[in-house]
Structures are given as structure tokens and as C-alpha cells.
Amino acid sequence: MKIHLDIRNGISPTIALECVRQVVAMGRISANGKSYSYATNFNTNEGEIWVAVRPYRKSDCFVVYKQ
């Protein structure tokens, strides 16, 4: 499995990877099972972190950001 991560707002890579791992663990639950959750939020020690799926043709792409 190949994924792309777009980590924003100075979020530590460790926190970002853990949040994305949890989204992937939930499975493909959006778009009739074709996509991971469009947007998921997590409360972390860095504050509220959002993981959003960005359409990408060849592999899964996740944007990790603070709101």
C-alpha cells in the first residue's frame, strides 16, 4: 500500500502518522467503501488534529492539519 501525507501547521510526524494509522485502521467507509473517511478529528497533546482525504489518482493521499 502506498500513501502520500501532507503534514501542515508544524505537526510532529509521529502524531501525524498515528492519526493516519487510526484512519486507515477504520477502513474505507466513505464513497460506498471506496475511500477512507473524508475528514476525521483527533484530540492530541498538540491540540485538535484533522485528517482529511484528498483525491489522488494513483494512491491514497491524506492531509493532516490543525483547525
N, CA, C and O atoms as CSV, one atom per row, in Angstrom:
chain,resi,resn,atom,element,x,y,z
A,1,MET,N,N,0.853,-1.182,0.000
A,1,MET,CA,C,0.000,0.000,0.000
A,1,MET,C,C,0.892,1.237,0.000
A,1,MET,O,O,1.817,1.349,0.804
A,2,LYS,N,N,0.607,2.148,-0.898
A,2,LYS,CA,C,1.365,3.383,-0.999
A,2,LYS,C,C,0.448,4.540,-0.644
A,2,LYS,O,O,-0.657,4.657,-1.175
A,3,ILE,N,N,0.921,5.404,0.270
A,3,ILE,CA,C,0.122,6.571,0.648
A,3,ILE,C,C,1.007,7.816,0.601
A,3,ILE,O,O,2.231,7.735,0.699
A,4,HIS,N,N,0.360,8.956,0.451
A,4,HIS,CA,C,1.035,10.246,0.491
A,4,HIS,C,C,0.491,11.019,1.688
A,4,HIS,O,O,-0.712,11.011,1.949
A,5,LEU,N,N,1.387,11.685,2.413
A,5,LEU,CA,C,0.983,12.502,3.557
A,5,LEU,C,C,1.366,13.945,3.293
A,5,LEU,O,O,2.471,14.235,2.834
A,6,ASP,N,N,0.448,14.839,3.585
A,6,ASP,CA,C,0.689,16.279,3.520
A,6,ASP,C,C,0.493,16.783,4.946
A,6,ASP,O,O,-0.637,17.012,5.377
A,7,ILE,N,N,1.598,16.955,5.680
A,7,ILE,CA,C,1.538,17.353,7.086
A,7,ILE,C,C,1.739,18.857,7.169
A,7,ILE,O,O,2.747,19.381,6.694
A,8,ARG,N,N,0.783,19.550,7.771
A,8,ARG,CA,C,0.808,21.018,7.834
A,8,ARG,C,C,0.887,21.509,9.273
A,8,ARG,O,O,0.800,20.718,10.212
A,9,ASN,N,N,1.048,22.795,9.439
A,9,ASN,CA,C,1.000,23.504,10.718
A,9,ASN,C,C,2.053,23.031,11.717
A,9,ASN,O,O,1.841,23.171,12.921
A,10,GLY,N,N,3.159,22.487,11.275
A,10,GLY,CA,C,4.215,22.080,12.194
A,10,GLY,C,C,3.871,20.889,13.076
A,10,GLY,O,O,4.488,20.697,14.124
A,11,ILE,N,N,2.909,20.100,12.671
A,11,ILE,CA,C,2.526,18.900,13.434
A,11,ILE,C,C,3.673,17.907,13.374
A,11,ILE,O,O,4.270,17.700,12.318
A,12,SER,N,N,3.981,17.293,14.511
A,12,SER,CA,C,5.079,16.328,14.521
A,12,SER,C,C,4.714,15.118,13.661
A,12,SER,O,O,3.563,14.680,13.659
A,13,PRO,N,N,5.685,14.583,12.935
A,13,PRO,CA,C,5.420,13.414,12.096
A,13,PRO,C,C,4.888,12.219,12.888
A,13,PRO,O,O,4.081,11.447,12.371
A,14,THR,N,N,5.326,12.064,14.120
A,14,THR,CA,C,4.847,10.946,14.946
A,14,THR,C,C,3.350,11.047,15.196
A,14,THR,O,O,2.634,10.055,15.064
A,15,ILE,N,N,2.872,12.227,15.554
A,15,ILE,CA,C,1.441,12.447,15.798
A,15,ILE,C,C,0.675,12.262,14.493
A,15,ILE,O,O,-0.368,11.610,14.473
A,16,ALA,N,N,1.182,12.828,13.410
A,16,ALA,CA,C,0.502,12.727,12.115
A,16,ALA,C,C,0.368,11.271,11.673
A,16,ALA,O,O,-0.699,10.847,11.228
A,17,LEU,N,N,1.441,10.517,11.796
A,17,LEU,CA,C,1.397,9.109,11.389
A,17,LEU,C,C,0.430,8.304,12.241
A,17,LEU,O,O,-0.268,7.434,11.722
A,18,GLU,N,N,0.376,8.574,13.529
A,18,GLU,CA,C,-0.556,7.851,14.409
A,18,GLU,C,C,-2.001,8.160,14.028
A,18,GLU,O,O,-2.837,7.257,13.996
A,19,CYS,N,N,-2.300,9.417,13.741
A,19,CYS,CA,C,-3.665,9.777,13.339
A,19,CYS,C,C,-4.037,9.103,12.015
A,19,CYS,O,O,-5.139,8.571,11.882
A,20,VAL,N,N,-3.140,9.122,11.049
A,20,VAL,CA,C,-3.411,8.480,9.762
A,20,VAL,C,C,-3.555,6.974,9.956
A,20,VAL,O,O,-4.409,6.350,9.327
A,21,ARG,N,N,-2.734,6.387,10.815
A,21,ARG,CA,C,-2.833,4.946,11.088
A,21,ARG,C,C,-4.224,4.584,11.586
A,21,ARG,O,O,-4.790,3.568,11.184
A,22,GLN,N,N,-4.775,5.427,12.472
A,22,GLN,CA,C,-6.109,5.161,13.006
A,22,GLN,C,C,-7.178,5.280,11.920
A,22,GLN,O,O,-8.128,4.497,11.899
A,23,VAL,N,N,-7.032,6.243,11.032
A,23,VAL,CA,C,-7.992,6.388,9.932
A,23,VAL,C,C,-7.935,5.161,9.030
A,23,VAL,O,O,-8.975,4.632,8.637
A,24,VAL,N,N,-6.738,4.707,8.700
A,24,VAL,CA,C,-6.583,3.531,7.846
A,24,VAL,C,C,-7.147,2.293,8.546
A,24,VAL,O,O,-7.756,1.440,7.901
A,25,ALA,N,N,-6.947,2.192,9.857
A,25,ALA,CA,C,-7.454,1.042,10.619
A,25,ALA,C,C,-8.984,0.975,10.590
A,25,ALA,O,O,-9.554,-0.114,10.660
A,26,MET,N,N,-9.656,2.133,10.489
A,26,MET,CA,C,-11.122,2.150,10.415
A,26,MET,C,C,-11.624,1.604,9.084
A,26,MET,O,O,-12.775,1.180,8.974
A,27,GLY,N,N,-10.760,1.617,8.077
A,27,GLY,CA,C,-11.133,1.079,6.775
A,27,GLY,C,C,-11.760,2.116,5.858
A,27,GLY,O,O,-11.916,3.285,6.212
A,28,ARG,N,N,-12.103,1.657,4.698
A,28,ARG,CA,C,-12.722,2.517,3.678
A,28,ARG,C,C,-14.226,2.592,3.952
A,28,ARG,O,O,-14.980,1.677,3.624
A,29,ILE,N,N,-14.637,3.695,4.555
A,29,ILE,CA,C,-16.030,3.818,4.992
A,29,ILE,C,C,-16.802,4.909,4.246
A,29,ILE,O,O,-18.004,5.064,4.466
A,30,SER,N,N,-16.145,5.659,3.377
A,30,SER,CA,C,-16.821,6.714,2.616
A,30,SER,C,C,-16.903,6.311,1.147
A,30,SER,O,O,-16.193,5.414,0.694
A,31,ALA,N,N,-17.774,6.985,0.421
A,31,ALA,CA,C,-17.960,6.751,-1.024
A,31,ALA,C,C,-18.270,5.283,-1.311
A,31,ALA,O,O,-17.680,4.662,-2.195
A,32,ASN,N,N,-19.203,4.756,-0.547
A,32,ASN,CA,C,-19.622,3.356,-0.720
A,32,ASN,C,C,-18.454,2.376,-0.625
A,32,ASN,O,O,-18.356,1.429,-1.405
A,33,GLY,N,N,-17.565,2.624,0.352
A,33,GLY,CA,C,-16.449,1.726,0.596
A,33,GLY,C,C,-15.253,1.906,-0.315
A,33,GLY,O,O,-14.368,1.051,-0.355
A,34,LYS,N,N,-15.214,3.014,-1.052
A,34,LYS,CA,C,-14.098,3.253,-1.971
A,34,LYS,C,C,-13.045,4.198,-1.410
A,34,LYS,O,O,-11.955,4.314,-1.970
A,35,SER,N,N,-13.363,4.882,-0.295
A,35,SER,CA,C,-12.457,5.884,0.256
A,35,SER,C,C,-12.437,5.804,1.776
A,35,SER,O,O,-13.390,5.348,2.407
A,36,TYR,N,N,-11.335,6.255,2.339
A,36,TYR,CA,C,-11.269,6.384,3.798
A,36,TYR,C,C,-12.136,7.565,4.202
A,36,TYR,O,O,-12.549,8.355,3.353
A,37,SER,N,N,-12.411,7.687,5.485
A,37,SER,CA,C,-13.257,8.765,5.987
A,37,SER,C,C,-12.774,10.109,5.426
A,37,SER,O,O,-11.584,10.420,5.482
A,38,TYR,N,N,-13.703,10.895,4.889
A,38,TYR,CA,C,-13.337,12.165,4.270
A,38,TYR,C,C,-12.622,13.099,5.238
A,38,TYR,O,O,-11.671,13.776,4.847
A,39,ALA,N,N,-13.061,13.150,6.491
A,39,ALA,CA,C,-12.432,14.010,7.497
A,39,ALA,C,C,-12.667,13.408,8.884
A,39,ALA,O,O,-13.793,13.064,9.244
A,40,THR,N,N,-11.598,13.290,9.642
A,40,THR,CA,C,-11.652,12.725,10.987
A,40,THR,C,C,-10.828,13.616,11.898
A,40,THR,O,O,-9.740,14.049,11.519
A,41,ASN,N,N,-11.333,13.897,13.101
A,41,ASN,CA,C,-10.556,14.722,14.021
A,41,ASN,C,C,-10.112,13.911,15.231
A,41,ASN,O,O,-10.771,12.955,15.641
A,42,PHE,N,N,-8.981,14.315,15.789
A,42,PHE,CA,C,-8.384,13.660,16.948
A,42,PHE,C,C,-7.952,14.713,17.950
A,42,PHE,O,O,-7.440,15.764,17.566
A,43,ASN,N,N,-8.153,14.440,19.227
A,43,ASN,CA,C,-7.627,15.296,20.285
A,43,ASN,C,C,-6.281,14.726,20.703
A,43,ASN,O,O,-6.204,13.603,21.201
A,44,THR,N,N,-5.227,15.494,20.501
A,44,THR,CA,C,-3.877,15.049,20.819
A,44,THR,C,C,-3.232,16.043,21.773
A,44,THR,O,O,-3.823,17.068,22.114
A,45,ASN,N,N,-2.007,15.727,22.201
A,45,ASN,CA,C,-1.304,16.674,23.069
A,45,ASN,C,C,-0.842,17.914,22.296
A,45,ASN,O,O,-0.355,18.868,22.901
A,46,GLU,N,N,-0.988,17.910,20.975
A,46,GLU,CA,C,-0.702,19.092,20.156
A,46,GLU,C,C,-1.977,19.859,19.815
A,46,GLU,O,O,-1.934,20.822,19.049
A,47,GLY,N,N,-3.098,19.445,20.372
A,47,GLY,CA,C,-4.375,20.088,20.087
A,47,GLY,C,C,-5.221,19.226,19.169
A,47,GLY,O,O,-4.941,18.045,18.961
A,48,GLU,N,N,-6.258,19.839,18.627
A,48,GLU,CA,C,-7.163,19.115,17.739
A,48,GLU,C,C,-6.521,18.979,16.354
A,48,GLU,O,O,-6.182,19.974,15.712
A,49,ILE,N,N,-6.362,17.741,15.912
A,49,ILE,CA,C,-5.745,17.428,14.635
A,49,ILE,C,C,-6.802,16.823,13.717
A,49,ILE,O,O,-7.585,15.974,14.142
A,50,TRP,N,N,-6.823,17.259,12.464
A,50,TRP,CA,C,-7.749,16.740,11.466
A,50,TRP,C,C,-6.987,15.953,10.415
A,50,TRP,O,O,-5.889,16.336,10.012
A,51,VAL,N,N,-7.572,14.860,9.978
A,51,VAL,CA,C,-7.033,14.079,8.863
A,51,VAL,C,C,-8.113,14.069,7.787
A,51,VAL,O,O,-9.225,13.589,8.006
A,52,ALA,N,N,-7.768,14.605,6.629
A,52,ALA,CA,C,-8.706,14.642,5.506
A,52,ALA,C,C,-8.120,13.856,4.341
A,52,ALA,O,O,-6.904,13.792,4.164
A,53,VAL,N,N,-9.002,13.263,3.555
A,53,VAL,CA,C,-8.585,12.520,2.374
A,53,VAL,C,C,-8.631,13.466,1.188
A,53,VAL,O,O,-9.612,14.181,0.982
A,54,ARG,N,N,-7.562,13.459,0.416
A,54,ARG,CA,C,-7.512,14.284,-0.788
A,54,ARG,C,C,-7.492,13.347,-1.995
A,54,ARG,O,O,-6.692,12.412,-2.031
A,55,PRO,N,N,-8.343,13.576,-2.964
A,55,PRO,CA,C,-8.368,12.697,-4.141
A,55,PRO,C,C,-7.013,12.702,-4.851
A,55,PRO,O,O,-6.431,13.753,-5.117
A,56,TYR,N,N,-6.546,11.526,-5.141
A,56,TYR,CA,C,-5.278,11.356,-5.844
A,56,TYR,C,C,-5.422,10.094,-6.668
A,56,TYR,O,O,-5.863,9.074,-6.138
A,57,ARG,N,N,-5.078,10.118,-7.901
A,57,ARG,CA,C,-5.383,9.010,-8.795
A,57,ARG,C,C,-4.655,7.713,-8.480
A,57,ARG,O,O,-5.265,6.647,-8.556
A,58,LYS,N,N,-3.404,7.761,-8.137
A,58,LYS,CA,C,-2.611,6.545,-8.056
A,58,LYS,C,C,-2.557,5.913,-6.676
A,58,LYS,O,O,-2.396,4.697,-6.571
A,59,SER,N,N,-2.685,6.694,-5.621
A,59,SER,CA,C,-2.614,6.144,-4.271
A,59,SER,C,C,-3.397,7.043,-3.316
A,59,SER,O,O,-3.865,8.118,-3.693
A,60,ASP,N,N,-3.528,6.583,-2.082
A,60,ASP,CA,C,-4.278,7.353,-1.086
A,60,ASP,C,C,-3.446,8.545,-0.603
A,60,ASP,O,O,-2.240,8.421,-0.391
A,61,CYS,N,N,-4.089,9.683,-0.435
A,61,CYS,CA,C,-3.420,10.899,-0.002
A,61,CYS,C,C,-4.172,11.474,1.192
A,61,CYS,O,O,-5.390,11.647,1.141
A,62,PHE,N,N,-3.445,11.768,2.266
A,62,PHE,CA,C,-4.037,12.301,3.484
A,62,PHE,C,C,-3.416,13.660,3.792
A,62,PHE,O,O,-2.203,13.840,3.682
A,63,VAL,N,N,-4.260,14.612,4.179
A,63,VAL,CA,C,-3.800,15.921,4.625
A,63,VAL,C,C,-4.018,15.960,6.136
A,63,VAL,O,O,-5.128,15.723,6.613
A,64,VAL,N,N,-2.961,16.258,6.884
A,64,VAL,CA,C,-3.025,16.314,8.339
A,64,VAL,C,C,-2.802,17.769,8.743
A,64,VAL,O,O,-1.772,18.353,8.409
A,65,TYR,N,N,-3.762,18.358,9.461
A,65,TYR,CA,C,-3.669,19.775,9.785
A,65,TYR,C,C,-4.388,20.099,11.088
A,65,TYR,O,O,-5.197,19.317,11.586
A,66,LYS,N,N,-4.070,21.281,11.628
A,66,LYS,CA,C,-4.775,21.827,12.794
A,66,LYS,C,C,-5.800,22.820,12.299
A,66,LYS,O,O,-5.545,23.571,11.357
A,67,GLN,N,N,-6.959,22.824,12.930
A,67,GLN,CA,C,-8.006,23.755,12.512
A,67,GLN,C,C,-7.864,25.050,13.247
A,67,GLN,O,O,-8.654,25.970,13.036
